[in-house]
Amino acid sequence: MDKPMRSKGSQVGVSRRDFLKTSAGCVAAASVASLGFPAILRAAPKEIAIGHIHPLSGFLAFDGQELQNGLMLAVQEINAAGGIKSMGGAQLKVLTADSEGKPELAIKAMERLVQEGAVSVIGCYQSAVTLVATQMAEKLGVPFVVSVAVADEVTARGFKYTFRVQPNAKQMATQTVQNLSAIVKASGVPAKTIAYIHDDTAFGQSLAGHVAQVAPEEGFELLLEVPYSPKAPDFTTEVGKIKATNADLVMATGYFGDSVRVYKTMKDLRVAAKAVVGCGNGAFSHPKFVKELGAITNYVMDGNYQANRLSPRAQAAFANYEKRYGTPMGTSTVFAYQAVYVVADALERAATDDRQALRDALAKTHLTDHILPQGPIVFGEDGQNINAAAPMMQILDGRIQVVWPKEYAQADPVFPVPSA
């Protein structure tokens, strides 16, 4: 074993006089710290870990990275504003997991995040991944707040640890069809038939089932429903079937990448309709859709996630996002951002990072300070936000504008769309 190094004349060990001198100094320092100065002598605020699972690689990496950006912005804002004040200014810390778009990876991701100390987890963008992750959250007893995942089953299994802020499939589809019906009636121009193209995942299938049920109740006839794989290289056959119906309205559901390709195929095949309307579409109300395809996106509608763009609170969030990331906040990103604030509100009220106490606080949520086009965020017994809303948007002169309901509208809807 190496002997301790010492300079000439030094002695190993501490004399009684030096010990007493050092001890007195420590006592004095402790006394100063208890008086509140200097700050460097006080303990740093506690950190509270929040996990998230999103597709940060793979075919949905663009979408997943955006949701992560929204989540990180919210954490930054909360920490800069003093953290969780009921816990002495505790700072939020983010733990990250990449689902790669694969449901089977959600199991290990949940286990790892919990082992690393996550008191809550946010995710997962895809319904199929979210269904697995929330099942693990229930098993592990960790509160799970959905960022984006529309399938009804997510909050229909009697789970106590799952909470969803965004509209579920039934809310999304019902409100989209109802808003579309109101726009048609207000225009005075009849539109009776719908052709619907959608992805064949749990996302598209769940929305399609509700559209098929609600459309007749609103006076529409669903002529044809065409599913497709979002990984397909070409959609000519599927879009050709939609065109052949000559429907008054064309509806479409899908993720960003496949929806861009579906819409380009519609334009290439000269699909004519009084309106092209997304239902929870991952592209139709996203700024990048307009940037990539330009003027041909004008007048496209979409019933989807969105913020209350008339709210100063939402306007500040959008400005902060664009300042930090150099691009406008997407519609889905809004709900990753808001999910963090929901967790922070529950932590503030719980005044502890105990997972059971946090779950109980989430169940009692009544959050009025938010950026969404709805009343308070309130969870029902199933964990679903009972006031969740999906307004109708339309691309007008290159800008995505809320056009319905009127209390949240930034502009009047254009219907029917001008013929090309």
N, C-alpha and C positions, 0 to 999 in steps of 0.2 A: 504494500500500500504506500502511495506517495506521502511524504511528510509535508505538513503545511509549510508554505513558503513565508518567510518573514524578512524584513529588511534589517540591516545592522542596528543593534541596540533595541529592537522590538522584542516583546515577549508574547508568547502564545497565551491566550486567555484574557480575562477582563478582571481588573482589580476591583475590590469592594467599593473604593471611592468612585471609579468610573461607572460601576453598576448603579450606584445610588444616583449619580449625576444623570445617567441615561434614563433611569426610571422616573426621576422628577420631571425630565423633559417630556416624557411620554404622557405623564399625567397632565402636564400643562397643555400639551397639544390636544388631548382629549377634551379638556375643559374648553379650549378655544373652539373646537369643532362643535361642541354642544351649544355654543352661543350663536352658531350660524356662520362663522367665518374662520379662516379662509375657506372658499368652496372646495379647494383641492383636497381638504382633509375629510370632507364628508363622503359617505358611500355613494357610489353611482346608482341611479335609479334601476330598479329591477327590470329585467327583460321578460316579456311574455311571448312565447313562440306560437305563431299561427302557420299552419301548413297549407300548401295548395297543390293540386294535381291538375295539370292541363297538358294538352298535346304540344309540347315544345319542339318536337321533331316529327318527321313523317309528313303525310299528305295534308295535315291540318295545322302545320307548324305556324303559318301566318296568323291564323285565328288564335291559337294558343298563346303566342308571344304577345298579341294585343291584350288578351285578358290578363296576362301577367303584368303588363305595363300599367293597366288600370288599377290592379290590386296594389302594386308597389307605390303608385302615386298616392293612393288613399293612406297607406301606411306612413309615407313621408309627411303628409299633411297632418295626420293625427299626432305623430311624434313631435313635429315642429310646434304644434299648438299646446304642448305640455303633456302628451301621453295620456295614460289613464289616471286621472286626477284622484279618484277614490283609492288608488293604490300607490299614492306617493309619486305620481308622474311616471309610472312604469312605461317603458318603451316597447313597442311592438317589434318583433323580429320575425322575419319570413323564412320558412323552411320550404324548399322547392322539390317537387317530384314531376318527372316527365312521363306521361302515360303513353307517349308515342302513338296515341290513337288506338291503343289495344286494351280492351277490357280486362284481360288476364293480368296485366301489369298493375292494376289498381289494388290488388290484394297486398302485394309486397310493399307497394308505395304507402298504403295506409299503415301497415305494421311499422315501417321504418319511421314515418313521421311521428307516430305516437311514441315510439321508443326514444326518439330524439327530443321529446317533450312538448309536442304540439298540443295546445289545449283546445284547439278547434281546427277544422280543415275546411277549405273552400275548393270547389271544383264542379264539374270536370269538363264542361263544354259539350261533350257527347252524352246522350242519354244512356247508351249502352255501357259506357265507362262509369257514369254516375250511379247507375243501378248497382253495380258491383261495389263501388267505393262506399256508398251509403249503407249497404248491407254489412260491410266490415266495420263501419263507424258504429252501427248499432251493437255489433258483437263486442267491440272494444270499449264501448261507453264513451265515445268522444263526439261532441257536437259537430255536425256537418252542415255548413251553409252553402247551398247550391249557387254557383255563379250563373251558369247557363246549362240547362238541360230541360227539355220541354215535356218529355214523356210523362203522362199522368201517373204511371206506376211508381215514379220516384217518391211521391208522397201519398201513395194509396195502399201501403203495405202495413199500416199500423205502427210504423216506427216512431220512436220518441226522441231520437237524436238528429232527425233530418228536418231542415227548414229551407224553404225556397221563397225567395223574394219575387222572382219573375213570374209572369203568367205561365200556367201549365198548358198542355195541349188543348184542353177543352176551352179554357179562357181565351187563349190565343186565336183558335179557329173561330170560336163563336163571335168574338168581338170583331175580327177581321171581316167576316161575312156580314155581320150586322152593320158595321160602318160602311162597307161597300154598298149594301142595300140602301142606306140612308143617302149616300152620295148620288146613286143612280136616281132615286126618287126626287132629290133636290134639283137634279139637272133637267127633269122633265123628258128625258130621252130614254125609252125603254131598253132594257137589257135583261134577257131571260135565261140565257144558256151559258154554261161554264164547261170548259175543258181544263183538266188539272194534271200537270206533270210534276212529279216529286221524286226525291231520292227514296231508295228502298230500305233505308235504315230505320231504327226505332223512332228517330226524329221525324222523318217524312211520313212514315206509316201512321204514327199517332195523330198527326195533324190531319192527314187525309181522311181518317175515319170520322173525325168530328165535322170536317167540311161536308162530307157526304150526308151527315145527319142534319146539319143546320141549314144547308143550302135550300132544301125544299120548304123549310119553315119560313124562309125569307123570300119565297117566290121564285127561286132559281131552280133550273133543271141541270143536274150534273150529267152531261152527255158522255164523258169519257174520263177515266183516270188512268194515267200512264206512269208506272214506276220505272226507275232506272238506277243503275249502280253509280255512285258518285266517282268511282275509280275508272269508269268506262272512258275510252279515248275519243269516242264519237257518239253524238246524240241525234244523228240525222234521222234514223228510223223512228225514234220516239217522238221527235218534234214533227216529223211528217204525219204521224197519226193525229197529233193535236191539230195541225193545219187542216186536215181532211174533215174535221167536224164543223168547220166554219162557225165556231161558237162566238157568241157576243163578247165573252170575257175569257181570258186565258189566265189561269192561276198557276203559280209555281212555288215549290219549296225545295231547298237544298242548301248545301254549304257554300262558302264563297267561291272556291275554284270551279266546282261543277256548275254552279248557277251562272257564272260568267260565260262558260262555254255553251250552256243551254240557251242563254239569251242571244249570243252571237249566232247560234244556229237558227233561232227564230228569225233574226233579221236576214240571214242568208237565204232562208227559204221563203221570205216575204210573208210571214204569218200576219194576217190582218185581224184586228180585234178592236173593240171600242175601248179596251184597256187591258194592259198586262199587269197583273196584280200578284205580288208575292204574299205568301202567308208564312211568317217567320223566316223569310228568305235571308240567307247569309250574305248576299251580295247587294240586293236591290235597294237597300237603304244604307249602304256603306260608301263613304267618300271615295275609296279606292276604285269602286265599280265605275263611278263617274269619271275618275281620272284615267282609268285604263281604256274605257270605250267611248268617252266623249259624248258628242251630241246625240248619238243614237239611243242614249239612256233617257233622254228627255221624256217626261210624262209617265215613266214607270212608277207604279204604286207599290206600297208594301205595308202590310199590317204587321208590326214587329215591336221588339223592345225599343224603348227610346226614353230619353230624359224629358222633363218638362222644360223645353227650350225657352219658355217665357220667364222662368224662374231665375232671379239673380244668383241664387245658390248653384244652380246647374250651369249657368253661364260662366261662373268663376271656375268651376271644375273643368269645363271644356277649355277655357283659356289656359289653365294650369297644365293640362295634358298636352296641348299643342306647344306650349312653351318648352316643356321638358322633352317631348319626343319628336317635335317638328312635323306632326301630322294630326289631323282632327281625330277625336275620339270616336270609335265605331259604336254602333248600337249595342252589340253584345258586351263590349268593354264597359259600358255603363253599369252593368249588373255585377261585374267583378269588383269594380270600384265601390258600388253601393254595399256589396256583401261585407266588405271590411268594416264599414261604418256601422253595420248592423251588429257585428261581433263586438266592436269597440263600445257601442251603446250598452250591450248586455254586460260586458266586463265592468263598465262604469257602475252599473246598478248592482251587480253582484258583489263588487268590491273584493273579489278574490278570483284567482285563476283555477280554482277547483272545478273540474269538468262537470260534475253533477250540478253544482250551483250555477255554472254558466248555462247549462242546458235549461234549467228552471227559469233563469232570467230571459233567455231567448224566447221561451214559451209565452212570457208575459210582455213581449215587445209591443210597444205602441209608439212608433217613431214617426214624428211629424216633420222633423228636420232632415229632409232627404231631397233628392233631385229628380224624383219620378213623377209622371203625369197621373197621379192618383191621390187618394186621401192617405191617412196614416198607414204605415206598414204594420199590419197586425196578422199574426199567424193563427190559423184555425187549429183544431185539435190534431189534424193530420200534418201540421207543419207548413201548409200552403198559405201564402199571403192572400188573404181573402179580398183585398182591394187591388190586386195586381191588374194592370191595364196595358193593352197593346194598341196604341193609336195608329191611325193610317197616315202614312207619309207618301209624298210624291216628289219626284225630281223635276224641278221647275227652273229653267235657265241655268242648269248645272248645279243647283243648290237643292239639298235634301230638306224639304219643309214638311212639318206636321200640318195636315189639312183637315183632319177630323179626329175626335169630336171638336166642336167649335170652341169650347172653353180652353183648349190647348193649341188651337190652330195658329200657325204662323202665316198662312196664306189660304186662299180659297182653292178648292180642287178644280182641276181641269178635266171635265168629262162631258162627252166622249173625247178621246184624244184626237187631235187633228190628223187627218190621213197623210201618209207620207207622200 
